[in-house]
């Protein structure tokens, strides 16, 4: 399976409500997640807690998608521009979140 195929499968799983399944399947034990704030979450256990905490804040999931996706197969690196629209608990209106993810496989 190519790195592009892995990234596409991971994003498709996330976009269809299987975020934690994708996390368990694709994330390494030594994962480092860097938030837009610059905060780092290091290690799979800490990253898992972070994702579970995020999901616990979501009241409703309205959709998600991949805007762009690419890979450098020789460097084992993928990038995806993705979006997700959710309503958080205690909020009246949905929020569309957009991010660029970069993964070193």
N, C-alpha and C positions, 0 to 999 in steps of 0.2 A: 504494500500500500504506500503510495507516495505521501509526502508531507502535505501537499495540497489536498489530497483525499482525506487525510486525517483531520486537517483543520476544517474542511467542509463538513465532515461528519460531526465533529465536535460542535461547530456552530449550529448545525441543523438540530442536533439534540437539544442544545440550549433553547433554540427558538421554538421548539415543540414541547417545552415544559419539562425537559429531562436534564436540568442543569446539574443536579447532584450525580446522576448517572454518568454524565459526560465528565464531570470532575473526577470521579473515581476511576474511570476508564483511561483518561488521558493525562492527568496531572502527575508529575513525578514527586517522589518523597521529598526532594530538595527544592521544590518549586519556590520561586520568589515572585510575589505579585507586588507591583508598584502602582499605587493609586494616583489619580490626577493631582492629589495634594502633595505627592512625593513620599507619603507614608509607605513603608514596606511591610508586607506580611510574608514571613519566611517559614518554610516547612509546610508539609501537606496538612498536618493536624491543625495548625493555626489558620491556614487558608480555608480549610473545611469549616471551621468555626465561623470565619468571616462570611462565607457564602451562606451558611445556615442563618446567621444573624440577618443578612440582607433579605433572604426569603421570608423571614419572620416579620419583616416590616411591610411586606406587600399584601395589600388587600385584594387587588384584582390585576390580572395580567391581560393586556389588550392586544399584544402582538409584538413581533420582533422580526428582524430581517438582516440580511447581509447586503451591504451597499457595494462593497468591493472586497476582493480576496485575492491573495497572491502568495507565491512561495519562491524561495530560492532553494531548489532541491540539493544543490552542491553544498550549501552552507547549513542545511537543515533548519531553515528559518521560514516562518510563515507570518503573514500580516493580514488582518481583516478589519475593515471598517464596518461596524455593526450598530444597530439601534434596538431599543426595547421601549415599549410604552407600558407603564404600570400606574396604578393608583396605590399610593401608600396609605396605610391605616391612618385614619384621622384626617385625611385630605379629601376634598370634594372632587377635584379634577385630576385627570391623568397627567403624567409627566412623561415626555419623550426624552430618553437618555441616549446619547450617542458616544461611542468610544472607538478608539483604534487599539487593537490588541496585537502584540508582537510576541511570538513564541520561538524559543530556541529549543528544538526537539532533541 
